Amino acid sequence: MRNFAKTAILAALAWCATLGVGHTQTEDKSPLVLLSTGGPTDTITRDAIANAFTKETGIEVVIRPQSDAMISTVLAQKDNPQYDLILTGFDSYTYLQQNGALDKVDYGQIPNTANLYPLARSSHGIGTSFTGVTLVYNTDKIRTPPTSWADMWNPAYKGHVIIPVVPITYGLDFLVMAARTFGGDEHNIDVGFQKLKELAPNVSGIYETSSNAAQMFQLGGAWIAPWFAGRVPPTRAAGVPVAAAKLKEGQVVYITMLAPLKGKFSKKVARFMDMYLTKEAQVAFAKGIGQGPARTDVELPPELAATVPYGADQVKALIQPDWNVIVSKRNEWAERFQREIVPLVGKK
């Protein structure tokens, strides 16, 4: 009888364990590690999301900034990732997804995705915000706002133009828009390279990160650049008179993607992703770095709404290039940029 009772108790405990009843040891309380984009994005992520997540769950959030080299590391370690999630642009997201480095997302575990714009929904990640890549310019030096991507070639800006390196996101965006503005597109990129060759003598510098671009504007040498409009608010807050141009061809959409690494999607990760999409977080990113909400039901005050992509019509107007084509050509275009464009920069 004693052995029977002991066996019954052990069986009951095992059954409870499968249900998670009274068995907290199986709950994952290890730190959640986010590979993020750095700068003000990380500050807002920590203040508006990570701290609340830790308070609710008791799980520490570790935020690590990324670089282009880190993307290669993520891919190399895809079968044993050291991060849980990556926050990145749609180009890097596409590259990682194509190469099997991401986990599929279960939208049923992320309630705040119910009202996402279609543009923010993807199989292996969620779009958390939209921003335009446009021409950012110094309003003290350029009194007439640019109205077209073609204005980058204005000879009046010679010696004060900076451009992003290819293959960073903004560099790819600018190359594609140079092609599109003058009769080509991502399928006919030779047009873009030809126009960059023509622009190169006017260029005073090439930036590799947004921090580089911000510093160039702060030093006063940069008057105009293809750049992420989301960096305008913090740059202005630092005392630099910059603005984002409204261009007739439109702005290229920059979708900030939050995606789980391969084998990492879990209830813990799903909860963090859900908190990233709260209305409060969406408003915080709009206020802090000019990122428009990815949710259709977020309401912004008029003065804030005027500074970000907001509402169905504006979101629909954002340009979304064919990233499958771009990503497949990224390395080739990067080599061409170094070979054909860099040697011409600043040359008469």
Secondary structure, DSSP 8 states (H G I E B T S, - for coil): -HHHHHHHHHHHHHHHHHHTTT-GGGS--S-EEEEE--THHHHHHIIIIIHHHHHHH---EEEEE--HHHHHHHHHTTTS-S-SEEEEEHHHHHHHHHTT-B----GGG-GGGGGB-GGGEETTEEEEEEEEEEEEEETTT--S---SGGGGG-GGGTT-EEEE-TTSHHHHHHHHHHHHHTT-BTTBTHHHHHHHHHHGGGEEEEESSHHHHHHHHHHT---EEEEEGGGHHHHHHTT--EEE---TT--EEEEEEEEEBTT---HHHHHHHHHHTSHHHHHHHHHHH--EESBTT----HHHHTTS--SHHHHHHSB---HHHHHHHHHHHHHHIIIIIGGGTT--
